[in-house]
């Protein structure tokens, strides 16, 4: 069975073709809609992607693709892979206002692929699903309880596909059943989130009602006093759309550094002495370390800390800085292993470290393909 997995971002399309559970082709279309990219929107991006899939020779006709797995960021309290139809698509649309950088792009990918492959089964796999094991005292906000009952305002969590994958891989690396491990997983990239995973079940995660809560991210602020937003609205005349733009697209590493949202560029500038770039990295690592300390308390005992995502996998300096705060927990890293950790599953903890520190490249597409196979009985 040929399965095409689609991960549509706001300006990119990441895809992977599987023969059963075996990946046979992968690709990435970037800078969609950006000046000079040549790909003006997701419709053109999908067309280009399908041309690349056919040109690869891995399939002779698009009709060979029997199923398409779609990553959907916000699925609310939907906790299982779902066949896409009018009802399920309507639910995803409803959550678009809570994930404005993601769900609209996910929906565009679904719309275009259903047109291109009308006979294939289309399956949504949700980033929120893995976090649905959180207990009520963890996912509720201290608002009047009826706001949860009436509007479903609660913490949902995101990057669940990635957190699920690296948790399973960590168990294999540590040679212990996942149900006997307590892990803290750190997905650090353009979007960042962490999860406290107790015996295979998420008990807390850093993102909340939307992907804005929690860690400092590329362009997102993460945790902020809501009083700041009231102040900006009442005293500085900022409207809801302007505040939305501020928090989602102008804050985070970009807002503090004033240079870029890309850690690679910020690190280069910081090495040359740029004060604000140094500050943005310090703030970023400090926030990650704060959550790590909090989750160590939540879990009681921590067997492993996992770094994944573009920053988590590739930035040795970020891992070093974060772990420098964790000496009180008995965390030690081997600097030689830390520098060599790129793109490999690796235990970078030093001898005598009480907690294993792992770098595990994530594979969201592989998890989606597995969920699709599970749902449709392949």
Secondary structure by P-SEA (a helix, b strand, c coil): cbbbbbbbcccbbbbcccccccccbbbbbccccccccccccaaaaaaaaaaaaaaaccccccccccbbbbbbcccccccccccccaaaaaaaaaacccccccaaaaaaaaaaaaaacccbbbbbbbccccccccccccccccccaaaaaaccccccccaaaaaaaaaaaaaaaaccccccbbbbbbbccccccccccccccccccccccccccccccccccccccaaaaaaaaacccccaaaaaaaacccccccccccccccaaaaaaaaaaccaaaaaaaaaaaaaaaaaaaaaaaaaccccbbbbbcccccccaaaaaaaacccccccccccaaaaaaccccccccccccccbbbbbbbbcaaaaaaaaaaaaacc
